[in-house]
């Protein structure tokens, strides 16, 4: 348990940041899930639009160090490859 006033404040801030980051990650996963659903439906245009949203969110979280930049690249790469496969 935090003993000083500063440590108590940092603990409060850390908890708030944790909750905010968790909600941001959840939103990112929802965008990725929507993109995967669009890919499964076979509609390339819908999948491309969903990918744009997902890519934007993934890039934002990577820039803010909420997710690792290599993880962001991996998500985008795999989704893009799947969309290219259905576009053929």
Steps between C-alpha positions, in 0.01 A plus 500: 500500500620850419621691805569851373258748350692489171493120489125495568443746215716295261304187595173681422634624168635157408159344560328765286752451222459123519123527462529746211759287319287188548200671340715617209633146444144366513391752237794397281406132531141586402623676184717200415207264561279711271767484231520122531120475471508714186772275356293191584200648319713525185421867435834659408370859512350457846815324619717784367291759685518298821876461455540878476331542839698220659830625360437848632427371851794258499740774387373737768552245777846412370597867490387539863689183604183328613586211268843415361576635153587152372165370622330786315689413182405134539129577537498727197706261287282198568175685439632655179616160373156352562330786317735463203417128490123561473547781247648259246 
